[in-house]
């Protein structure tokens, strides 16, 4: 009887997400990527530590200042906080947002674990 209770408890924990056996998603390192912004390209450097996105640095951006750069910082923070690159573009800065997201995805294509 005790074994059944333990098995049921473990199954319940797994189904509710209380136990997560998830390892690192990316290979540690520094990766570069490029995306197309509104009027110019955007270059980024993505730093992966312990399989997680540790930092995203914009290394080149000369596109719609005071609009695009604000959007990029918002997206950067969201990607770092949520550990995902699946984020929505920022309105009024759609092309800069898309270029930044594209650049990060470009960088991480080499960091993905198989």
C-alpha positions, 0 to 999 in steps of 0.5 A: 500500500505504501508503494502505491501511495509513493507512486501516485504522489510521484506521478501527481508531482510529475503531471503538475510540473513540480518535478522537472528534469530539465538540463541546460538548453544551450552549450556554454560560450559566446555567440554572435548573430545578425538580424535586419532592422528598419534601415540597418542591421543589428549585431548581438553577442549572446553569452551562455553560462550553465546552459542558460542565457546569461547576457545579450549585448548589442554590438552594433545598432544604428537604427531608429534611435530612441525608439528601436533601442528602447524596444531592444532593451525591453526585449533583452530584459524579457528574454533574460528574465524568461529564458526564451527568445520567443517574445512578441515585437514591441509596437512602434518599433516592429522592424527593430524588434524583429531584427533584434529577435532575428539576431539572437536566434541567429546567434543561438542556432550554433548554441543549441544542444542536439 
